[in-house]
Amino acid sequence: MKSTGRKKIQLLFLNLFFICVCLLALVPILYVFLLSLSSGGGALITGASGTLTLENYRKIILEEPFLRWLMNSVVLSVGTMLLAMGTSVSASYAFSRFRFRGKNTAMQLLLLLNAFPQILSMFAIFRLFRLMNLLDSHAGLIFIYAGSMCIFGIWNMKGYFDSIPIEIEEAAKIDGSGNLQLILRIIMPLARPAIIVTAVMVLIFVWNEYLFATTFMLREESYTLAGGLYQLQANDYSRSWPLFSAAAILVSVPILVIFFSIQKYMVSGLTAGGVKG
């Protein structure tokens, strides 16, 4: 009994400790939110003091090209997600199920390519885009993002396809299912958690990507939200931290909504096996 009571007390203090850590992690977010409602112009001097107002949100939406930046980010994120997932799902399934010469070598080469920093290829891509008239275009960035995130998708989903018992596919083939019907009606539903998690991670990467977005997008109207946030703080004479904080809050809201919408898949997507379906 004493041992059980001691474990409960230890568990209670451990939970209290983790709750305090979580609250401390939320302090900067709360400060940014209060700062976005501030009527002042600074971050360190006025802080979140003064009258609380929504004026900063009105300015960022109506007086800045925020909605244009939002649309650019949506186009790039969704376009990259569709292209990357369309190729990585089929490729990861092929790497998982088919046996062919050089499979392990190809997987290792893909991993090696993804290990190099993006900045190493920036100059070559810039010259290539200039020759192909892809500078300042969404299509060029989508190709770059999809190429890099496709490798991530292959590695992330191959392990999940490996966990799906091959007996399920063999039983479906015995029942007369073709290859396309097998993939669409059996494999895809079983792998839905992994596909959704991978797709959202691709979307979040593009949503937050800054380096390529500001290098290959040459006009302010073509910037994504990440580039637009930097543009707001680029001019020292018009810098407004409350305005910047309001923009940062608005940028984070769509990602938070998507994350909480797929939270159940985040828990099961990388752990559940194929027999669950």
N, C-alpha and C positions, 0 to 999 in steps of 0.2 A: 504493500500500500504506500509506504513511504517513497519507494522508488517511482511508483506511478505518479504520485503527487509532485515529486521533484522534476520529473520529465515534463509535466504540464506547466510548471512554473518556468522551466527553461524555454519551452516552446512559446509561452506567453511573452517573455522578454525578447526572444528572437523575433517574433512577429512585430512587437513594438519597435524594435531596432530597424527592421525593414520598412515599416511605415514612416519612421522619421527620415530615413534615407530618401524615400520617395517624395516626402514633403519638401525636403531640401532641394531635390532635383526640380521640383515644380516652382521654386522661388524665382529663378530667372524668367520663366515663362509668365508668371504672374506679374513680374515687374514690367516686362515688355508690354503686356496687355494694358496695365494701368498707364504706362507711358504713352501708349497709342491713344488713350482717352484724355491726355493732358493737353492743356491749352498753351503750355510753354514751348520753347524752341530748343532746349538742351536736354541732355541725358544725365550729366553728372551734377549740374548746378541746380536745375529746377526739379529734376527727377520726375516723379509722378505726382508732384504737388500741384496745387491750383485747381481750377474748376474742371470737372470731368465733362467732356464733350465728344460728340461724334463728328466734329468738323474735319478731323484728319482723314476719316474714312470717306467723307464726302469729297474732299479734295483729291484723294488718290484715285477715286473712281471717276469723277467728273472732270477734273482739271489735268490729270495725267493720263497717258495712253495705257492705263493699266488693263483695260478690257482687251485692247489689241495684244498686249503681251500675254494675257490669259489665253486668248484664242490661239496664238502661236504655240504656246506650251501644250495646249490640248491637241492641236494638229500633229505636232511632233511626237507627243507621248503615245497617242492612239495609233498613229501610223507606224511608229517603231514597234509597238507592242504587237500589232497585227502581222507585220512582216517577220519580226523575229520569232514569234510563236508559231507562225505558219511553217517556218523552216525547221525550227528546233524541235518541235513535237515529232515530226516525221523522222528527223535525223536521229534523235535520241532513241526512238523506238527501234530504228534500224540497228543502231549500235548495241541495243540491249538484246534483240532477238536473233539477228542474223550473224552467222559466222563467215568471215571473209578474211583474206590475207591482209595484214597491215592494220587491223582494227585497233589494236592497242597502241600502235605507233601513231595512228591518226589522232586518237584521243589525247595522247601526250603532246603532240604537235599543237593541237588546238589549245591545250592548257598553256603551253609555252608561249604561244602568240598572245594570249590574254594576259600574260604576266608582264609584258613590256609596258612602260608608262605611255599614255596616250600622246604626250607632248613630243615623243620621239618621231612620230609619224605626221606631225602637224604641218611641217614645211612641205613635205611631199604631197600631202593631201591638198594643201592650198594651191600648189602649182597645178595639180591635176584638175581641181575644180575650176581654176581659171581657164584652162584649155577647154573644158567641157561646158563652160558657162553655167556652172552650178553654184557659184558664189552667191550668197544672199538668197538662197532658195531652200525651201523646206525639204525638197526631194533629196538634195545632197546630204543634209544632216540626218535624214531618216536612214539613208544607206549606211552612213558611218555608225550611227547608234545601233542599227539592227545587226550589222556585222559583228560588233563587239558583244552585244547582249545575246546573240544567237549562241555563241560559245558558252556563255554562262547558262543559258537555258538547256543546252545539250547535257552539260555536266550535272545540272540540278535535277533534271527529270529522268536521266538514264537510271539512276539508282532507284527511283520509284518504279519504273517499268520493270527493273530486275526483281522487285518484290512481288510483282503480280505472278501468281502461279501459272506456269505454262500449260498446266492441265485444263485451265479454263478455256484457253484458245483451242486446244486440241478437241475438247468437247464441242465447242462451237463449230469447228470444221467438220466434225462427224455429223452434226445436225444440218450441214449444208451451207454454212455461212461462207461467203467469199471474203477475200482479203479486205476490200473496202468496207463491207458490211461488218466485218470483225472489228476493224479499227473504230468505226463510227458508233456502233451500237454496244460494244463490249469494252474495248480498251479505253476509249475516251471517257465514258462515265466512271470507270474504275479509277482513272488517273485524274479525275476532275479536281480534287484538292491540290495536287501538285501543280497542275496546269494553272489554276487560279492564282496560287501563291507566286509562281514564277512570273506570270503576266503582270501582277501588281508590282513585283520587285523591279521588273523592267520599266514599268510606268514611272515608278518613284525615281529611278536613276535618271531617266530623261527629264523628269520634272525639275530635278535639282541640278542637272548638269550645267556648268558655267563656262568652262574653258572653250570648247568648240562653238558653243552658241554665240559667244561674243567675238570669236575670231572670224567665223565664216558668215556671220550676219553683220552686214556693213552699215545698215541704217537703223535708227532708233525704233522705227515702226516694226522692224523685223525681229527685235529682241524677244527672247523668252522672258519668263518671270524672273529667272535668276539674273539675267543680264539687265533687266529693267530695275531690279533692286540696286544693283551696283550703279546704274545710271542716276538713280535718285541721290546717291551720296557722292557722285563723282565731282560735283561742283562745290568747292569749299565755301563759296559765297551764298549759296542757297541751301546749305545743309540743314535739314530739320529732322532730328531724331524721332520725335513723335510721329511725323509723317512716314518715316522709314519703318517704324514699329507697326503702324497700321497696315502698311503694305506687307510686312512680314507675316502678320497675323492672317491676312486675307490669302496669302500664298499657302499657308499651312492648312487652312480649313478644308480644301478639297481632299488633300491626302489623308487627313484625319478621318474624314467621312468614309473614304474608301477603306481605310485600315479597319475601322470598327465594323464596317459592313461585312468584311471577310474574316473577322477575328476567329470564327470557328474553324475556318480552313487553315489559318495560320497555326493553330494548335495541332490539327490532324494532318495537314498536308505533307509534312516531312516525316511523319512517324507511323501513320496507319498503313497497313499492308493491303495488298490487292484482295485478300479474302474477305475484307470488310464489305466490299461491294457484293 
